[in-house]
Amino acid sequence: MVEWDRQIPWRQGHALTAETVSALQLLPEGSDAGSVVVLIISHDCDIASEPSIEPLIEAIAGTKVAASDGNFTNGKNSRRLHLNATEADSAIWIELIAHHRLTIPKAELAKHAPCSKISVSPADKNRLQVWLAARYRRSAFPDKFDLQLSKSGVYERLAKILKPLDDHVIA
């Protein structure tokens, strides 16, 4: 068995190789193995902690998409995120869905190395962190407010006005 220590190569934002995804049986049912990207989302301190303290690593399964949708960039949607990454020096977009989270035992992950072909920039890792945190710390508008926006047509008018700015609006 591989020992877990603070020198382990795994960090938040690292991707798993396709071989690791397969070996750990993390491929979502019905998914195309070539389009799935699994990212580590546990905090670096939790990753470095002894397995007796933090036995599991959190990850999230995503799917490569051809282009981003501005509604899902920069953490504007708490359930879905389009995250920019690099694969073999080419820009790619990964669609992450909040409920596609996974847990991986450290003892199993220790047998594998991170994917060297896929990387997330520090700025995009920050976007990922903010999106993950916003899932639990966000304001909710009252149902009556949401209903009034829809009934009055304000929601549609705002959406139309903001559409050209989608990529620039932050959560």
Secondary structure as UniProt FT lines:
FT   TURN            6..7
FT   TURN            12..13
FT   STRAND          15..16
FT   HELIX           18..23
FT   TURN            24..25
FT   TURN            29..30
FT   TURN            33..35
FT   STRAND          36..40
FT   HELIX           44..48
FT   TURN            51..53
FT   STRAND          56..65
FT   HELIX           70..72
FT   TURN            74..75
FT   STRAND          80..87
FT   TURN            88..89
FT   STRAND          90..105
FT   HELIX           106..109
FT   TURN            110..111
FT   STRAND          118..119
FT   HELIX           122..134
FT   TURN            135..136
FT   HELIX           143..152
FT   HELIX           154..162
FT   HELIX           163..168
//
